[in-house]
């Protein structure tokens, strides 16, 4: 048997032993096929949308014929590769075996694998060998195309069964194979391993779709084959093509963005190092502008010069974090404290009663003014003073607090005092901000902590423009969803945790859940939980930083801190109840890279 590119009949090697003959060229007198049917649309070719993109002409011709003559619900996969684990002859070692099917056709009737052989092919019936005639006139041995098609079919069917039909272990449709000789016609009897239906030649191309559909029916062992259901067709498709996806490695994305933001903050600290020449300075800036990091840099600058430094802030959680950064072992001359804790400690040392009222209104008034008066009394009795005082979160400091703060300074109102604040983050002082008389003032103009998209959201929330640094990463758009039901919000929180931590490989120390309500209260949809999405949770910021679990905290307790990824939940419309625009602004600005908001009602336009 031979396949020739000439107009003559090809001589068959060993013709006396086989009646199978291949005649080269397109059909002339003999017409075994019906005219090409008219169709409204064409089958889908994968991965090439256009058959003209296929380099090899024989395969290009077959692709065009399939696309033109198959129904539009058919999928035609070209050059379909496969790779499967197989065992060696002894059934011991697993090895990978690869193959490639020229075409795989998936129709509503089933699956057909096609092997294409173009050019001049010869078959030796005495040996069962197949050859390709090269331009040089030499014969090159090739693999039996029917065995090749059969192997491809069985490999693909096994893969589909393993992926989508492991229980049934049988396909709900017919499946088979055939070989196409697009440049030749055949006569005689089929060669070994073949039969008439699986031999497709040039005469079949005009109606190749009909032949393919007919073949699938012939291969189907079901006496009454029926079309695939939509669900089973999708399963066969998924088993064939797989559901392989390459997703962005969330942990790597966050790490890359973090490196950029850290560099921006470091550049800003270097650029502002000249500010240290001022002994008294007020620095303002929006959330994320680097105020706290600049305050820390100022404390380190003074400590290295053996200055005794008092670092004050409002929030207990922030003070704990600052104490880790400015640890006594590394910076023994730096004392970190909240203002209220400082009052209690100095009163204890001076043996002045420090009785905190139980009732909320009296307690609030006590810390607003009485504690400051008691601290003034303590400074009269204690000799300790500081070379410099640094105040972060100064927008939350009451006007009455500044007098005792000045008294703690070696040079009193003339001593070194550095104040850092953002008027837009004022959550606790219901008055105009009042600071000591300081002439030197500086504004940090740009955001260096958040991605551009989170910074943009913060701008919209607060109604002010918060520009980002030129090289700040764009980041992921914050996700906002309105979920009125608390149980449904809790479910959404767990799903987001799974996506970020289990799938995205973020660490629990990178993720925090914030609510207007305390985690031990009933208002927090995930309050009083020990695990969420199978992950441990904690309400202790120090344990969170150590990796003990995902943090659940109130917005106000988290003020001054930050996290790579934040889920903000249970929030309603600002300025209703105890939840203000400033609260929403602070909460959103805590997220450095990822922010998801589950609100009880629409809150952001």
Phi, psi and omega in degrees: 000142177213159173241126184237153176266007179262169183275002180268165175285132181285137177286136181265126178293129181067041185301329182293339182259351181216140177264003181282120182229138175250126179253128184283160175093168178286157182295142179246276182287319185281131177229101181263351186247156178281160178301155181300125182289150176275130180233151181281328180215175188241162176291160182268125179262130181234132005270350182274125177288333183242122178304333181299342181282350181280129188289314185281126185299315180303316179289326177297318180295318179294318179301316180297319180295319180294314181297320184286331191246350177271154176298158185289350177271004180272145173250132180241110179266125179257142177051057187276112182273154173216154180215122185227148173283132178230160176258153179287182185300330181273359178071023183256286187282135173275135174223163181267130178243133183242160177197176180209126177266133180298315177216143171232122182251124175247115178241181179293344181268336182154209190234136177223130177260130181243132172254132183252130176233107178255172181082196183265112183246139178235146179239132179255102183293334180295327183245348184073020183265152178243145182223155171247132178275117181278161177304334180285350183095353179277153177262133177245125181294136176232166181285147177306116184296331180285322175293322179298314179295320180296314179299317179299317181299311183295323178296317181290320179297318178300318180296316180297317180297316181295321184280319191239340183229049183293332181276311180293322180057029176207141179282143180275031183200171176282155176208146181190199184211167176200166177241136180249128173249086190291342183256005189221164169242161180232155174221169177093207180252151183297153176285177179300139177081007181227165175216163186310313184298333185265010176255113180243127182237194185298330180292340182272346186301316182301333179232041185298325179300318178296318180297319180297312180298319178296320180297319179300320177296320180295324181284338185289124180282344179292125181295334179232073183296142177235155179299153177296141171289162179301319181293315180292324177299319178294323178294317177297317179298315179295320178293328181283306185270344181078175178236031183296128176225145172255111181259149176302133177286101188303319180296324178289321178299313180296318180298318179295316179295321181297320178299321179293314180295322179297319179296320178298317179295319179294319177300319181294319180298319178294316182296331184260008182300335179293343180293340182295345179289345176271128178281335180227123189210140173245123181242126178242160179175159180288171176302135178085005182276356176097020182298310182296318179294325177291324176296318177296317178299323178295317179298317179295319179302316181287321182295321179299331179268019175061032174273141177276120191240135171251121180250113182250146172213176183267320191270132181298318181296321178294320179298319178297318179294317179296326178295329176288319181290318181255054185296147179302329180293329180264325182227076186295342182268004182253130175247125179250133181198156166280161181295318181295320178294323178297317178300313181297318182293315182290325176294321177299314181294326180272001180059040176257126180303134180232082186260112181272123179298153180276318182295139186301311182299315179294323179297316180298316179294325179299311182285338179288318186227318185297316180300321179295321178296319178295324178294322176300319178296320181295323180294334177290333184262334182258141184271345185297135176220168183239147177287333181207147176238131177244130180238117173256157185061035186298340179295343180263003181271132178290150178303328182291345185281337190290332179297305178297330178297317178295324181292338179285348183274142180306318182256022177050231185291352176258001184281172181291124181218123181240121184243129179237130184203162173225109183300337181284348180257019181289105182254341192239342182256119184264039179220174171292145182290136178231124178239163174300161181291108179225123184282319185283119180226145181216141179247128173277115192276334191237158177275128179241001185258322187257157171294163182302319184290324176289320177298322178297319178297318178299322178298317181292321180296315186271347180074025178227157179275122177244093182292145176264158176298152185304318185263014180295139179294148180291311177080185182268140178297129177302142181259127179239126180225138179263116181228096184297324185280130183296318179296321179292325176296318179299319177297318179296321177300315180296320179296320179293321176299316179301316182296320184280314188268307183286316181272315184277350175067025170287153176276154179299332179288356178260353188238134177227146175250122182245144179218153173296343185253153177293146184296338179273356181267170182281344182288336181277122186294339179243023180293155177058029176261147173256340178215147175222129182054033180077006182254144176290148177235159180214155174252005181259113181302325179294317177295323177299312180297332180279356177092019183280348179163176175286137182276135168245123184211160172282157181301315185290327178288338182269357183302133182095343178262180181206161177213152178296323182223132182229135169255116178259119186231164175069015183273139176249199181290130181300158180069018174244122182070226182263007182255110185255171175300322179298322177298314180297319179298313179298315183298313181295322184286351177286337183278124181273319188235322185229135180218124174236132182241125173247103186259158177276343180201165180302132183232334185231133176262000000 
